[in-house]
């Protein structure tokens, strides 16, 4: 029986972050626990409202995640442990989760990633995207638990109690919940054997790949049955458990827990671990549990998954970003001078970035073009944003660049452009004395400089806008399909709309030429449209079309 229960220090700050549809759903399924806080991140305000609770907060992903950096840092402040929960393969989970884990790790917070790989039937694109996200998460988490949804598909399909489509995630979701609940209870609930934050850091700190097994049972042999079921879980299969470096065991029961049950679990787990593994075992009390015992085993420091690390640099999706700026005639030369420096600025900020920058000029209209892999878009847009702030003098070159040489070169470029603008202003002023009709067009020199700065900044700082669709009826793309894409191109889509678009694409896109044109339309028109998933939908459909 439970005896000598000691009150423990519960002053541990734990934050659970749900990212995207999968992450938010998993976090929402965890009962509100007094000792943890929740944070939801999603591009839909409606989804965020559906998860409101006393212990939760939310951030709307209405633009690129780096715009929310300071708000996210504020949420991470003074946290001891952060769980980041996301499904990999989609746009939100694959991009936002690695960004947040990097911020947490930089601040010395114990960061545990809980992520799921997509089903095989979701296609090659999602699988490749999830592998790239995994490599980035592995670099910026202390421990990373990744569950392959396919491992639980058979057992979920055979479970007659599961009826809805969302039930195919039943087992994987429960394993993630077991990690969060088990670890939190060890730290915050009294037990026969208590665990503190130092123990948790020993098992999870810089351990890399991890996995989890859990089971619950009742009756006289509950401990032996629970641990046997746990060790046969699909979540533990295909891992080299003997090579693991750490193991955390949580036994949860009511006041009827016996010491021999504790020993049964410990011996069973020890038999599957190598001699060099560090094992921490603890118990937590739930007075409501009668004749029932739950066992959670988290195994860390496993050998990495066999994923080619070069895939992180793979140009899996080339996209073209463009920013067009219409200058006044007297601004064009100076504007061109400033924009031509962006390529050097980008590579000064991110050495080795895979991006090709070019400039096209048509009269006084200048277009900045960046060709890159979609995985680099976040860095490029952030660089454009900071470049614009330097141009309008809201930031200094030293605020965004580290090298003193780079800082001086950028400062000189801006000064030369300003001198050129002044010269152009003086030329216009001289013509003014001859042609009086130009007199009203000349303002103060300071206004001219500010006008140029504002034009450039307005075009660089804002996120890439939806480009106007060119509806040339040249039989390359069916008009009805293009009209349907235009209708829903800047708004959220229901599942019915997505199904309708997929059906029309599969029926009407019958040639490689049409597929190529539709892919170009998706990249140039829908990529980066906030709150809309048209780009992801089209690229995933195209990836499955016959070649």
BELRA-V555081 format. One record per residue. N is the residue number from 1. RES is the residue in three letters. SS is DSSP state (hx for helix, st for strand, lp for the rest). Layout:
# BELRA-V555081
N/RES/SS + N/RES/SS
This chain:
# BELRA-V555081
1/UNK/lp + 2/UNK/lp + 3/UNK/lp + 4/UNK/lp + 5/UNK/lp + 6/UNK/lp + 7/UNK/lp + 8/UNK/lp + 9/UNK/lp + 10/UNK/lp + 11/UNK/lp + 12/UNK/lp + 13/UNK/lp + 14/UNK/st + 15/UNK/st + 16/UNK/st + 17/UNK/st + 18/UNK/st + 19/UNK/st + 20/UNK/hx + 21/UNK/hx + 22/UNK/hx + 23/UNK/hx + 24/UNK/hx + 25/UNK/hx + 26/UNK/hx + 27/UNK/hx + 28/UNK/hx + 29/UNK/lp + 30/UNK/lp + 31/UNK/lp + 32/UNK/lp + 33/UNK/lp + 34/UNK/lp + 35/UNK/lp + 36/UNK/st + 37/UNK/st + 38/UNK/st + 39/UNK/st + 40/UNK/st + 41/UNK/st + 42/UNK/st + 43/UNK/lp + 44/UNK/lp + 45/UNK/hx + 46/UNK/hx + 47/UNK/hx + 48/UNK/hx + 49/UNK/hx + 50/UNK/hx + 51/UNK/lp + 52/UNK/lp + 53/UNK/lp + 54/UNK/lp + 55/UNK/lp + 56/UNK/st + 57/UNK/st + 58/UNK/st + 59/UNK/st + 60/UNK/st + 61/UNK/lp + 62/UNK/lp + 63/UNK/lp + 64/UNK/lp + 65/UNK/hx + 66/UNK/hx + 67/UNK/hx + 68/UNK/hx + 69/UNK/hx + 70/UNK/hx + 71/UNK/hx + 72/UNK/hx + 73/UNK/hx + 74/UNK/hx + 75/UNK/hx + 76/UNK/hx + 77/UNK/lp + 78/UNK/lp + 79/UNK/lp + 80/UNK/lp + 81/UNK/st + 82/UNK/st + 83/UNK/st + 84/UNK/st + 85/UNK/st + 86/UNK/st + 87/UNK/st + 88/UNK/lp + 89/UNK/lp + 90/UNK/lp + 91/UNK/hx + 92/UNK/hx + 93/UNK/hx + 94/UNK/hx + 95/UNK/hx + 96/UNK/hx + 97/UNK/hx + 98/UNK/hx + 99/UNK/hx + 100/UNK/hx + 101/UNK/hx + 102/UNK/hx + 103/UNK/hx + 104/UNK/hx + 105/UNK/hx + 106/UNK/hx + 107/UNK/lp + 108/UNK/lp + 109/UNK/lp + 110/UNK/st + 111/UNK/st + 112/UNK/st + 113/UNK/st + 114/UNK/st + 115/UNK/st + 116/UNK/st + 117/UNK/st + 118/UNK/lp + 119/UNK/lp + 120/UNK/hx + 121/UNK/hx + 122/UNK/hx + 123/UNK/lp + 124/UNK/hx + 125/UNK/hx + 126/UNK/hx + 127/UNK/hx + 128/UNK/hx + 129/UNK/hx + 130/UNK/hx + 131/UNK/hx + 132/UNK/hx + 133/UNK/hx + 134/UNK/hx + 135/UNK/hx + 136/UNK/hx + 137/UNK/hx + 138/UNK/hx + 139/UNK/hx + 140/UNK/lp + 141/UNK/lp + 142/UNK/lp + 143/UNK/st + 144/UNK/st + 145/UNK/st + 146/UNK/st + 147/UNK/st + 148/UNK/st + 149/UNK/lp + 150/UNK/hx + 151/UNK/hx + 152/UNK/hx + 153/UNK/hx + 154/UNK/hx + 155/UNK/hx + 156/UNK/hx + 157/UNK/hx + 158/UNK/hx + 159/UNK/lp + 160/UNK/lp + 161/UNK/lp + 162/UNK/lp + 163/UNK/lp + 164/UNK/lp + 165/UNK/hx + 166/UNK/hx + 167/UNK/hx + 168/UNK/hx + 169/UNK/hx + 170/UNK/hx + 171/UNK/hx + 172/UNK/hx + 173/UNK/hx + 174/UNK/hx + 175/UNK/hx + 176/UNK/hx + 177/UNK/hx + 178/UNK/hx + 179/UNK/hx + 180/UNK/hx + 181/UNK/hx + 182/UNK/hx + 183/UNK/hx + 184/UNK/hx + 185/UNK/hx + 186/UNK/hx + 187/UNK/hx + 188/UNK/hx + 189/UNK/lp + 190/UNK/lp + 191/UNK/lp + 192/UNK/lp + 193/UNK/lp + 194/UNK/lp + 195/UNK/lp + 196/UNK/lp + 197/UNK/hx + 198/UNK/hx + 199/UNK/hx + 200/UNK/hx + 201/UNK/hx + 202/UNK/hx + 203/UNK/hx + 204/UNK/hx + 205/UNK/lp + 206/UNK/lp + 207/UNK/lp + 208/UNK/st + 209/UNK/st + 210/UNK/st + 211/UNK/st + 212/UNK/st + 213/UNK/st + 214/UNK/st + 215/UNK/st + 216/UNK/st + 217/UNK/st + 218/UNK/st + 219/UNK/lp + 220/UNK/lp + 221/UNK/lp + 222/UNK/hx + 223/UNK/hx + 224/UNK/hx + 225/UNK/hx + 226/UNK/hx + 227/UNK/hx + 228/UNK/hx + 229/UNK/hx + 230/UNK/hx + 231/UNK/hx + 232/UNK/lp + 233/UNK/lp + 234/UNK/hx + 235/UNK/hx + 236/UNK/hx + 237/UNK/lp + 238/UNK/lp + 239/UNK/lp + 240/UNK/lp + 241/UNK/hx + 242/UNK/hx + 243/UNK/hx + 244/UNK/lp + 245/UNK/lp + 246/UNK/st + 247/UNK/st + 248/UNK/st + 249/UNK/st + 250/UNK/st + 251/UNK/st + 252/UNK/st + 253/UNK/st + 254/UNK/lp + 255/UNK/lp + 256/UNK/lp + 257/UNK/lp + 258/UNK/lp + 259/UNK/hx + 260/UNK/hx + 261/UNK/hx + 262/UNK/hx + 263/UNK/hx + 264/UNK/hx + 265/UNK/hx + 266/UNK/hx + 267/UNK/hx + 268/UNK/hx + 269/UNK/hx + 270/UNK/hx + 271/UNK/lp + 272/UNK/lp + 273/UNK/lp + 274/UNK/lp + 275/UNK/lp + 276/UNK/lp + 277/UNK/lp + 278/UNK/st + 279/UNK/st + 280/UNK/st + 281/UNK/st + 282/UNK/st + 283/UNK/st + 284/UNK/st + 285/UNK/st + 286/UNK/lp + 287/UNK/lp + 288/UNK/lp + 289/UNK/lp + 290/UNK/lp + 291/UNK/lp + 292/UNK/st + 293/UNK/st + 294/UNK/st + 295/UNK/st + 296/UNK/st + 297/UNK/st + 298/UNK/st + 299/UNK/st + 300/UNK/st + 301/UNK/lp + 302/UNK/lp + 303/UNK/lp + 304/UNK/lp + 305/UNK/lp + 306/UNK/lp + 307/UNK/lp + 308/UNK/lp + 309/UNK/hx + 310/UNK/hx + 311/UNK/hx + 312/UNK/hx + 313/UNK/hx + 314/UNK/lp + 315/UNK/lp + 316/UNK/lp + 317/UNK/lp + 318/UNK/st + 319/UNK/st + 320/UNK/st + 321/UNK/st + 322/UNK/st + 323/UNK/st + 324/UNK/st + 325/UNK/st + 326/UNK/st + 327/UNK/lp + 328/UNK/lp + 329/UNK/lp + 330/UNK/lp + 331/UNK/lp + 332/UNK/hx + 333/UNK/hx + 334/UNK/hx + 335/UNK/hx + 336/UNK/hx + 337/UNK/hx + 338/UNK/hx + 339/UNK/hx + 340/UNK/lp + 341/UNK/lp + 342/UNK/hx + 343/UNK/hx + 344/UNK/hx + 345/UNK/hx + 346/UNK/hx + 347/UNK/hx + 348/UNK/hx + 349/UNK/hx + 350/UNK/lp + 351/UNK/lp + 352/UNK/lp + 353/UNK/lp + 354/UNK/lp + 355/UNK/st + 356/UNK/st + 357/UNK/st + 358/UNK/st + 359/UNK/st + 360/UNK/st + 361/UNK/st + 362/UNK/st + 363/UNK/lp + 364/UNK/lp + 365/UNK/st + 366/UNK/st + 367/UNK/st + 368/UNK/st + 369/UNK/st + 370/UNK/st + 371/UNK/st + 372/UNK/st + 373/UNK/st + 374/UNK/hx + 375/UNK/hx + 376/UNK/hx + 377/UNK/hx + 378/UNK/hx + 379/UNK/hx + 380/UNK/hx + 381/UNK/hx + 382/UNK/hx + 383/UNK/hx + 384/UNK/hx + 385/UNK/hx + 386/UNK/hx + 387/UNK/hx + 388/UNK/hx + 389/UNK/hx + 390/UNK/hx + 391/UNK/hx + 392/UNK/lp + 393/UNK/lp + 394/UNK/lp + 395/UNK/lp + 396/UNK/lp + 397/UNK/hx + 398/UNK/hx + 399/UNK/hx + 400/UNK/hx + 401/UNK/lp + 402/UNK/lp + 403/UNK/lp + 404/UNK/hx + 405/UNK/hx + 406/UNK/hx + 407/UNK/hx + 408/UNK/hx + 409/UNK/hx + 410/UNK/hx + 411/UNK/hx + 412/UNK/hx + 413/UNK/hx + 414/UNK/hx + 415/UNK/hx + 416/UNK/hx + 417/UNK/hx + 418/UNK/hx + 419/UNK/hx + 420/UNK/hx + 421/UNK/hx + 422/UNK/hx + 423/UNK/hx + 424/UNK/hx + 425/UNK/hx + 426/UNK/hx + 427/UNK/hx + 428/UNK/hx + 429/UNK/hx + 430/UNK/hx + 431/UNK/hx + 432/UNK/hx + 433/UNK/hx + 434/UNK/hx + 435/UNK/lp + 436/UNK/hx + 437/UNK/hx + 438/UNK/hx + 439/UNK/hx + 440/UNK/hx + 441/UNK/hx + 442/UNK/lp + 443/UNK/lp + 444/UNK/lp + 445/UNK/hx + 446/UNK/hx + 447/UNK/hx + 448/UNK/hx + 449/UNK/hx + 450/UNK/hx + 451/UNK/hx + 452/UNK/hx + 453/UNK/hx + 454/UNK/hx + 455/UNK/hx + 456/UNK/hx + 457/UNK/hx + 458/UNK/hx + 459/UNK/hx + 460/UNK/hx + 461/UNK/hx + 462/UNK/lp + 463/UNK/lp + 464/UNK/lp + 465/UNK/lp + 466/UNK/lp + 467/UNK/lp + 468/UNK/lp + 469/UNK/lp + 470/UNK/lp + 471/UNK/lp + 472/UNK/lp + 473/UNK/lp + 474/UNK/lp + 475/UNK/lp + 476/UNK/lp + 477/UNK/lp + 478/UNK/lp + 479/UNK/hx + 480/UNK/hx + 481/UNK/hx + 482/UNK/hx + 483/UNK/hx + 484/UNK/hx + 485/UNK/hx + 486/UNK/hx + 487/UNK/hx + 488/UNK/hx + 489/UNK/lp + 490/UNK/lp + 491/UNK/lp + 492/UNK/lp + 493/UNK/lp + 494/UNK/lp + 495/UNK/hx + 496/UNK/hx + 497/UNK/hx + 498/UNK/hx + 499/UNK/hx + 500/UNK/hx + 501/UNK/hx + 502/UNK/hx + 503/UNK/hx + 504/UNK/hx + 505/UNK/hx + 506/UNK/hx + 507/UNK/hx + 508/UNK/hx + 509/UNK/lp + 510/UNK/lp + 511/UNK/lp + 512/UNK/hx + 513/UNK/hx + 514/UNK/hx + 515/UNK/hx + 516/UNK/hx + 517/UNK/hx + 518/UNK/hx + 519/UNK/hx + 520/UNK/hx + 521/UNK/hx + 522/UNK/hx + 523/UNK/hx + 524/UNK/hx + 525/UNK/hx + 526/UNK/hx + 527/UNK/lp + 528/UNK/lp + 529/UNK/lp + 530/UNK/lp + 531/UNK/lp + 532/UNK/lp + 533/UNK/lp + 534/UNK/hx + 535/UNK/hx + 536/UNK/hx + 537/UNK/hx + 538/UNK/hx + 539/UNK/hx + 540/UNK/hx + 541/UNK/hx + 542/UNK/hx + 543/UNK/hx + 544/UNK/hx + 545/UNK/lp + 546/UNK/lp + 547/UNK/lp
